[in-house]
């Protein structure tokens, strides 16, 4: 039994006719019939039977058909993978980035992608981790970076960075070296909305302690929260790396939260069911090498 015989058999079974299968394969019908006969002889099973309206698969034929399709697809994928090893990756890949990651790392990512993969196209999708996670599951995004995503069997998560959350305040505030959880309620806070991973993380930590924060405003993005703090209107709770997004760093100050400390987690997420092409593998490698804490450092 070889792949050519399996290919002929699948064609006849799907077309329901030796003549139509031969035309599809661009072969003479006797050649197709001969290979099917050899396959049946080798297996000791009748695979096809003629009817008044063409050809149908026997019970043995139906059993072989499922395996044959798998084997032919595997052989095709193997050939494609081997060819890809000797050529530059091509095609389009969609990468999902949280908004604040895209602000700090979008330019270095695109610059390095163009240098390493000049024949491929990078498409960057920005948004909240929740919407990016949904895009990965739905197949609209090939791989992405997510903050504290909910577990799912459909995606694989690879931890990339764990960082401590800090209380960010205008420069006029007197802050201790670190702020305990119960003290956070004493500060007027501007926080991301409830669908933001930062807000979800903070709420999940404080809820068991029955600590109610003094939230004076909710915003949609980290850089907006920073702008509010820079203007002296309120404080905020943000990851330490978010401070690099501040356009007026001298106007704000920060102190760690704890004990207990609050940490967020950035992961590289990829769909489990989708085949990892070389383009996906090379892009994932590039994402792992980004400097998430400093944002603008060259790779």
C-alpha positions as CSV (number, residue, x, y, z in Angstrom):
1,X,0.0,0.0,0.0
2,X,1.5,3.3,-1.0
3,X,0.3,6.9,-1.1
4,X,-0.4,6.9,-4.8
5,X,-2.9,4.0,-4.4
6,X,-4.5,5.7,-1.5
7,X,-4.9,8.9,-3.5
8,X,-6.6,7.0,-6.3
9,X,-8.8,5.1,-3.9
10,X,-10.0,8.4,-2.2
11,X,-10.6,10.0,-5.6
12,X,-12.8,7.1,-6.8
13,X,-14.7,6.9,-3.5
14,X,-15.4,10.6,-3.4
15,X,-16.3,10.8,-7.1
16,X,-18.4,7.6,-7.1
17,X,-17.0,6.8,-10.5
18,X,-13.7,5.4,-11.9
19,X,-14.0,7.5,-15.0
20,X,-14.7,10.8,-13.1
21,X,-11.8,10.0,-10.7
22,X,-9.5,9.3,-13.7
23,X,-10.4,12.6,-15.2
24,X,-9.8,14.4,-11.9
25,X,-6.4,12.7,-11.5
26,X,-5.6,13.4,-15.3
27,X,-5.0,9.7,-15.8
28,X,-6.3,6.9,-18.0
29,X,-9.1,4.9,-16.3
30,X,-7.3,1.5,-16.7
31,X,-4.4,2.8,-14.6
32,X,-6.7,3.9,-11.8
33,X,-8.6,0.6,-11.9
34,X,-5.3,-1.4,-11.9
35,X,-4.0,0.4,-8.8
36,X,-7.2,-0.1,-6.9
37,X,-7.1,-3.8,-7.7
38,X,-3.6,-4.0,-6.4
39,X,-4.6,-2.3,-3.2
40,X,-7.6,-4.6,-2.7
41,X,-5.3,-7.6,-3.4
42,X,-2.7,-6.4,-0.8
43,X,-5.4,-5.8,1.9
44,X,-7.4,-8.9,1.1
45,X,-10.6,-6.8,1.2
46,X,-13.1,-5.6,-1.3
47,X,-13.0,-1.8,-1.1
48,X,-15.4,-0.7,-3.8
49,X,-18.4,-2.3,-5.5
50,X,-20.1,-1.3,-8.7
51,X,-23.7,-0.3,-8.8
52,X,-26.1,0.8,-11.5
53,X,-25.2,4.5,-10.7
54,X,-21.5,4.2,-10.3
55,X,-19.2,3.0,-7.5
56,X,-19.7,2.9,-3.7
57,X,-17.4,2.0,-0.9
58,X,-17.9,-1.2,1.0
59,X,-17.7,-1.4,4.8
60,X,-14.0,-2.0,4.5
61,X,-13.7,0.8,2.0
62,X,-15.4,3.3,4.4
63,X,-13.0,2.2,7.2
64,X,-10.0,2.7,4.9
65,X,-11.3,6.0,3.6
66,X,-11.0,7.8,7.0
67,X,-7.5,6.6,7.5
68,X,-6.5,7.3,3.9
69,X,-7.6,11.0,4.2
70,X,-5.5,11.4,7.4
71,X,-2.4,9.8,5.9
72,X,-2.7,11.9,2.7
73,X,-3.1,15.1,4.7
74,X,-0.2,14.2,6.9
75,X,2.0,13.5,3.9
76,X,1.0,16.8,2.3
77,X,1.7,18.7,5.5
78,X,5.1,17.0,5.9
79,X,6.0,18.0,2.3
80,X,4.9,21.6,2.9
81,X,6.9,21.8,6.1
82,X,10.1,20.4,4.5
83,X,9.7,22.9,1.6
84,X,9.3,25.7,4.0
85,X,12.5,24.8,5.8
86,X,14.5,25.8,2.7
87,X,12.7,29.1,2.0
88,X,11.9,32.3,3.7
89,X,8.5,32.3,5.5
90,X,5.8,34.0,3.5
91,X,2.2,34.9,4.1
92,X,0.3,37.1,6.6
93,X,0.3,36.7,10.3
94,X,-2.0,38.5,12.8
95,X,-0.6,39.3,16.2
96,X,-2.7,40.6,19.0
97,X,-1.2,43.1,21.5
98,X,-2.7,44.8,24.5
99,X,-3.0,48.6,24.0
100,X,-0.2,49.6,26.4
101,X,2.1,46.8,25.1
102,X,1.5,48.0,21.5
103,X,2.3,51.6,22.5
104,X,5.7,50.7,23.9
105,X,6.7,47.7,21.7
106,X,4.8,48.2,18.4
107,X,7.6,50.0,16.7
108,X,10.4,47.6,17.8
109,X,8.2,44.6,16.9
110,X,7.5,45.8,13.4
111,X,11.1,46.9,12.8
112,X,12.5,43.5,13.8
113,X,9.8,41.6,11.9
114,X,10.7,43.4,8.7
115,X,14.4,42.7,9.2
116,X,13.9,38.9,10.0
117,X,10.9,38.1,7.8
118,X,11.0,40.5,4.8
119,X,8.7,38.3,2.7
120,X,5.9,38.1,5.2
121,X,3.3,40.6,6.3
122,X,2.7,41.4,10.0
123,X,-0.8,42.7,11.0
124,X,-1.0,44.0,14.5
125,X,-4.4,44.0,16.3
126,X,-4.6,46.2,19.4
127,X,-7.2,45.9,22.2
128,X,-8.0,44.6,25.7
129,X,-6.8,41.2,26.6
130,X,-10.4,39.9,26.8
131,X,-11.2,40.9,23.2
132,X,-7.8,39.6,22.0
133,X,-8.5,36.2,23.7
134,X,-11.8,36.0,21.9
135,X,-10.0,36.8,18.6
136,X,-7.5,33.9,19.2
137,X,-10.3,31.4,20.0
138,X,-12.3,32.6,16.9
139,X,-9.3,32.3,14.6
140,X,-9.1,35.9,13.7
141,X,-5.7,36.2,15.5
142,X,-2.8,33.8,15.1
143,X,-0.9,34.5,18.3
144,X,-1.0,37.3,20.9
145,X,0.1,38.7,24.2
146,X,-2.5,38.7,27.0
147,X,-2.6,39.9,30.6
148,X,-4.0,37.5,33.2
149,X,-6.3,35.6,30.7
150,X,-8.9,33.2,31.9
151,X,-7.9,29.5,31.3
152,X,-9.3,27.7,28.3
153,X,-8.4,24.3,26.7
154,X,-8.5,26.1,23.3
155,X,-5.4,28.2,24.0
156,X,-1.9,27.5,25.2
157,X,-0.3,30.1,27.6
158,X,3.4,30.7,28.0
159,X,4.3,33.0,30.8
160,X,6.6,35.9,29.7
161,X,6.7,38.4,32.5
162,X,5.4,38.8,36.0
163,X,5.4,42.3,37.5
164,X,4.3,44.0,40.7
165,X,1.4,46.4,40.9
166,X,2.1,49.8,42.3
167,X,0.1,52.8,43.7
168,X,0.7,55.7,41.4
169,X,0.1,59.2,42.9
170,X,0.7,62.9,41.9
171,X,4.1,64.2,43.1
172,X,2.5,66.1,46.0
173,X,1.3,63.0,47.9
174,X,3.3,61.7,50.8
175,X,3.7,58.0,50.1
176,X,5.3,55.3,52.3
177,X,7.9,52.9,51.0
178,X,5.0,50.5,50.4
179,X,1.2,50.5,50.8
180,X,-0.7,47.7,52.5
181,X,-4.0,46.6,51.0
182,X,-6.2,48.1,53.7
183,X,-4.6,51.6,53.1
184,X,-5.5,51.6,49.5
185,X,-9.1,52.6,50.5
186,X,-7.7,56.0,51.7
187,X,-6.7,57.2,48.3
188,X,-9.0,58.6,45.6
189,X,-8.5,56.3,42.6
190,X,-8.9,56.4,38.9
191,X,-8.9,52.8,37.6
192,X,-9.5,51.0,34.3
193,X,-13.1,49.7,33.8
194,X,-14.4,46.3,35.0
195,X,-13.5,44.5,31.7
196,X,-9.8,45.5,32.0
197,X,-7.4,42.7,33.3
198,X,-5.9,45.2,35.8
199,X,-9.2,46.0,37.4
200,X,-10.2,42.3,37.4
201,X,-6.9,41.5,39.1
202,X,-7.2,44.2,41.8
203,X,-10.8,43.4,42.5
204,X,-10.1,39.6,42.9
205,X,-7.3,40.3,45.4
206,X,-9.3,42.9,47.5
207,X,-12.6,41.2,47.5
208,X,-11.6,38.4,50.0
209,X,-10.3,41.2,52.3
210,X,-13.6,43.1,52.0
211,X,-11.7,46.2,51.0
212,X,-13.8,48.8,49.2
213,X,-11.8,51.3,47.1
214,X,-12.6,54.9,46.7
215,X,-12.9,54.9,42.9
216,X,-13.7,58.4,41.6
217,X,-13.4,57.7,37.9
218,X,-13.1,54.7,35.5
219,X,-11.2,54.9,32.2
220,X,-10.7,52.6,29.3
221,X,-6.9,52.6,29.0
222,X,-3.7,52.8,31.2
223,X,-2.3,55.9,29.5
224,X,-5.6,57.7,30.3
225,X,-5.3,56.8,34.0
226,X,-1.7,58.0,33.9
227,X,-2.8,61.4,32.4
228,X,-5.3,61.8,35.2
229,X,-2.6,61.2,37.9
230,X,-0.2,63.6,36.1
231,X,-2.8,66.3,36.4
232,X,-3.1,65.7,40.1
233,X,-6.8,64.6,40.0
234,X,-6.4,61.2,41.6
235,X,-4.2,58.2,42.2
236,X,-4.2,54.8,40.4
237,X,-3.1,51.2,40.7
238,X,-1.0,50.1,37.7
239,X,1.7,47.7,36.8
240,X,5.2,49.0,37.4
241,X,6.1,48.8,33.6
242,X,3.2,51.1,32.8
243,X,5.1,54.1,34.2
244,X,7.3,54.2,31.1
245,X,4.2,55.3,29.2
246,X,3.9,58.5,31.2
247,X,4.6,61.7,29.2
248,X,5.3,63.7,32.4
249,X,7.2,61.3,34.6
250,X,8.4,64.0,36.9
251,X,4.7,64.7,37.8
252,X,4.0,61.3,39.3
253,X,5.5,58.9,41.9
254,X,4.9,55.3,42.7
255,X,5.2,52.9,45.6
256,X,4.8,49.1,45.7
257,X,1.6,47.6,47.0
258,X,1.7,45.0,49.8
259,X,1.9,42.9,51.8
260,X,0.6,40.9,50.2
261,X,1.9,42.1,46.9
262,X,-0.2,42.1,43.8
263,X,1.4,40.7,40.6
264,X,0.0,40.5,37.1
265,X,1.1,38.1,34.4
266,X,1.8,38.6,30.7
267,X,1.5,35.4,28.6
268,X,2.1,34.4,25.0
269,X,-1.1,32.8,23.8
270,X,-1.6,30.5,20.8
271,X,-4.5,28.3,19.6
272,X,-3.9,24.7,20.4
273,X,-5.7,23.3,17.3
274,X,-3.9,25.4,14.7
275,X,-0.8,24.0,13.1
276,X,2.4,25.9,14.1
277,X,3.9,27.0,10.8
278,X,7.4,28.4,10.5
279,X,6.0,31.9,10.2
280,X,4.1,31.4,13.5
281,X,7.2,29.9,15.2
282,X,9.5,32.7,14.1
283,X,7.0,35.4,15.1
284,X,6.6,33.7,18.5
285,X,10.4,33.7,19.0
286,X,10.5,37.4,18.2
287,X,7.8,38.1,20.7
288,X,9.7,36.2,23.4
289,X,12.7,38.4,22.8
290,X,11.0,41.8,23.3
291,X,11.9,43.9,26.3
292,X,8.6,44.2,28.0
293,X,9.8,46.3,30.9
294,X,11.7,48.9,29.0
295,X,9.6,48.9,25.8
296,X,11.9,50.8,23.4
297,X,15.1,48.8,23.7
298,X,16.3,47.4,20.3
299,X,16.4,43.7,20.0
